[in-house]
Amino acid sequence: MAKKLSSLDDLGGFVFSTNKDFEFESNNEQQETIPNNQQKLEAHLDKKNRGGKVATIIKGFEGNDDDLKALAKQLKTLCGVGGAAKDGEIIIQGNFRDKIMDFLTKEGYKVKRVGG
């Protein structure tokens, strides 16, 4: 049985047009990464949907995906653990919030401790 589509987003982002003069305009503009001293990051601890395991989440990064992934790789290497960078967030496995906050502060980021 096929999945019922409830909105146009369920089509996967495709746009169909019957206009023979239609030209698709791609929006491939990369968001420019702002300097470290202007970034306002938040450091969270999270256990939800992780089987009771703790993860450190860094939110608020403003920039392109390549710079986000590069920062995530630095943090994962610093802590010696795994993680991911997606949806503008960096997820680091384990409770490394203080260590990450110290590192980011030394790099020039403004980091705010959020929660517990």
Wavefront OBJ file of the C-alpha trace (Angstrom):
o trace
v 0.000 0.000 0.000
v 1.395 3.390 -1.001
v 2.072 6.103 1.533
v -0.549 8.847 1.526
v 0.828 12.264 0.600
v -0.348 14.973 2.947
v 1.575 17.923 1.515
v 3.718 18.978 -1.425
v 6.834 18.432 0.701
v 6.103 14.701 0.626
v 6.862 14.730 -3.102
v 10.532 15.242 -2.299
v 10.939 18.828 -3.449
v 10.042 18.270 -7.083
v 8.183 21.008 -8.919
v 6.162 20.235 -12.009
v 5.035 22.870 -14.455
v 2.890 22.756 -17.567
v 4.361 26.061 -18.740
v 6.598 25.319 -21.741
v 8.682 28.481 -21.045
v 9.354 27.538 -17.400
v 12.995 27.795 -16.340
v 14.154 26.255 -13.099
v 16.162 28.668 -10.964
v 18.528 26.905 -8.656
v 19.121 28.397 -5.208
v 22.643 27.027 -4.669
v 23.952 30.056 -2.819
v 26.273 29.044 -0.002
v 25.674 30.789 3.279
v 28.758 32.757 4.203
v 30.397 31.822 7.502
v 30.672 34.742 9.887
v 33.897 35.257 11.898
v 34.453 33.300 15.117
v 34.161 36.353 17.379
v 30.652 37.064 16.013
v 29.355 33.503 16.433
v 27.022 32.935 19.400
v 26.977 29.221 20.152
v 25.026 27.270 22.765
v 26.353 24.137 24.464
v 23.642 21.641 25.459
v 23.606 18.193 27.046
v 20.976 15.841 25.695
v 19.755 12.292 26.462
v 16.574 12.209 24.397
v 16.234 9.475 21.774
v 19.729 8.179 22.495
v 19.000 5.145 24.631
v 19.903 6.952 27.856
v 23.352 7.956 26.592
v 24.472 11.571 26.892
v 25.463 13.719 23.919
v 26.901 17.227 23.822
v 25.147 19.401 21.253
v 26.509 22.696 19.919
v 23.798 24.889 18.383
v 23.769 28.310 16.752
v 26.576 27.959 14.180
v 26.046 30.390 11.304
v 27.846 29.413 8.148
v 28.109 26.900 5.353
v 28.047 23.134 5.811
v 31.728 22.668 5.009
v 32.812 24.956 7.855
v 30.331 23.275 10.213
v 31.751 19.850 9.345
v 35.328 21.118 9.770
v 34.533 22.440 13.264
v 32.765 19.175 14.133
v 35.844 17.216 13.063
v 38.059 19.392 15.292
v 35.758 18.805 18.264
v 35.525 15.048 17.660
v 39.319 14.832 17.430
v 39.720 16.932 20.590
v 37.425 14.642 22.569
v 38.447 11.397 20.857
v 34.854 10.350 20.216
v 32.345 10.132 17.388
v 29.650 12.549 16.425
v 27.894 14.266 13.558
v 27.249 17.646 12.001
v 23.767 18.125 10.573
v 20.946 20.655 10.509
v 23.244 23.415 11.798
v 24.126 21.439 14.932
v 27.205 19.548 16.051
v 26.502 16.396 18.053
v 29.389 14.938 20.073
v 28.944 11.578 21.806
v 29.394 11.848 25.574
v 29.527 14.607 28.175
v 32.338 16.869 26.942
v 30.546 20.189 27.325
v 33.169 21.876 29.546
v 36.087 20.708 27.405
v 34.364 21.856 24.214
v 33.378 25.211 25.735
v 37.004 25.865 26.757
v 38.240 24.994 23.261
v 35.640 27.148 21.505
v 36.339 30.100 23.816
v 40.061 29.878 23.006
v 39.169 29.842 19.295
v 37.264 33.121 19.745
v 33.668 31.864 19.766
v 31.103 33.172 22.258
v 29.738 30.080 23.978
v 26.784 29.968 26.354
v 26.103 27.000 28.657
v 22.454 25.953 28.340
v 20.710 23.609 30.758
v 22.003 21.626 33.769
l 1 2 3 4 5 6 7 8 9 10 11 12 13 14 15 16 17 18 19 20 21 22 23 24 25 26 27 28 29 30 31 32 33 34 35 36 37 38 39 40 41 42 43 44 45 46 47 48 49 50 51 52 53 54 55 56 57 58 59 60 61 62 63 64 65 66 67 68 69 70 71 72 73 74 75 76 77 78 79 80 81 82 83 84 85 86 87 88 89 90 91 92 93 94 95 96 97 98 99 100 101 102 103 104 105 106 107 108 109 110 111 112 113 114 115 116
